[in-house]
Amino acid sequence: MIVGEEQLTLTHFHWNKTEDIINRGGGNLVVKLHNATNDDRLASTPVVVQIDGMTRRLSAGSEVVLAPGESITLTPRLYHSFWGEKGKGAVFVGEVSSVNDDHGDNCFLEPQLRFPEIEEDESPLRLLVGDYAEYAIKER
């Protein structure tokens, strides 16, 4: 991903996915963290997270700044949002994760329209994960 200065990825967590977010170069990436409550709101409890393989205990709502080469491991039900630090340039971000289901594994703090409706007027040249069921059935 390319993350611009102050380009916000909205607050969300994953039900199942664990992911390593890696600042591969450019500016600094700011990651804000909260645990999720049982009713999927922001908890005020301390956050335990791995940064470059080192366990850190942070206050709820803490912002971690990742310089190029640094990484953070985000576990299930750990709310996170991130953006490029103002004045530091765009950030080239890598993600290494367990399998993710975009349709069912994302929980946004504020409801979001994840996949906008698109009226397709052309058959796809390449299928996205969510396209396989529809097009595989049509081809049979």
URQUILIN-V292720 format. One record per residue. N is the residue number from 1. RES is the residue in one small letter. OMEGA is omega in whole degrees, -180 to 180 (none if undefined). Layout:
# URQUILIN-V292720
N_RES_OMEGA / N_RES_OMEGA
This chain:
# URQUILIN-V292720
1_m_169 / 2_i_-179 / 3_v_-180 / 4_g_175 / 5_e_179 / 6_e_176 / 7_q_-171 / 8_l_165 / 9_t_-171 / 10_l_-178 / 11_t_-178 / 12_h_169 / 13_f_177 / 14_h_180 / 15_w_-173 / 16_n_-171 / 17_k_166 / 18_t_-178 / 19_e_169 / 20_d_176 / 21_i_-173 / 22_i_173 / 23_n_-176 / 24_r_178 / 25_g_-178 / 26_g_-178 / 27_g_179 / 28_n_176 / 29_l_178 / 30_v_-179 / 31_v_178 / 32_k_-170 / 33_l_172 / 34_h_166 / 35_n_175 / 36_a_173 / 37_t_178 / 38_n_178 / 39_d_172 / 40_d_173 / 41_r_179 / 42_l_178 / 43_a_177 / 44_s_-178 / 45_t_178 / 46_p_-180 / 47_v_174 / 48_v_-173 / 49_v_176 / 50_q_175 / 51_i_-175 / 52_d_176 / 53_g_-180 / 54_m_179 / 55_t_178 / 56_r_176 / 57_r_-174 / 58_l_174 / 59_s_175 / 60_a_179 / 61_g_179 / 62_s_175 / 63_e_178 / 64_v_178 / 65_v_179 / 66_l_175 / 67_a_178 / 68_p_-179 / 69_g_-179 / 70_e_-177 / 71_s_177 / 72_i_177 / 73_t_-180 / 74_l_-177 / 75_t_179 / 76_p_178 / 77_r_174 / 78_l_179 / 79_y_177 / 80_h_169 / 81_s_179 / 82_f_-178 / 83_w_175 / 84_g_-179 / 85_e_-180 / 86_k_176 / 87_g_-177 / 88_k_179 / 89_g_178 / 90_a_-177 / 91_v_174 / 92_f_-173 / 93_v_173 / 94_g_176 / 95_e_172 / 96_v_-173 / 97_s_168 / 98_s_-177 / 99_v_-179 / 100_n_174 / 101_d_-177 / 102_d_-179 / 103_h_-173 / 104_g_-173 / 105_d_-179 / 106_n_175 / 107_c_179 / 108_f_179 / 109_l_175 / 110_e_-177 / 111_p_-178 / 112_q_170 / 113_l_-173 / 114_r_-178 / 115_f_-180 / 116_p_178 / 117_e_178 / 118_i_175 / 119_e_-178 / 120_e_176 / 121_d_177 / 122_e_172 / 123_s_-178 / 124_p_174 / 125_l_179 / 126_r_-179 / 127_l_169 / 128_l_-178 / 129_v_-178 / 130_g_-179 / 131_d_-170 / 132_y_-177 / 133_a_-178 / 134_e_-175 / 135_y_178 / 136_a_179 / 137_i_-179 / 138_k_-176 / 139_e_-177 / 140_r_none
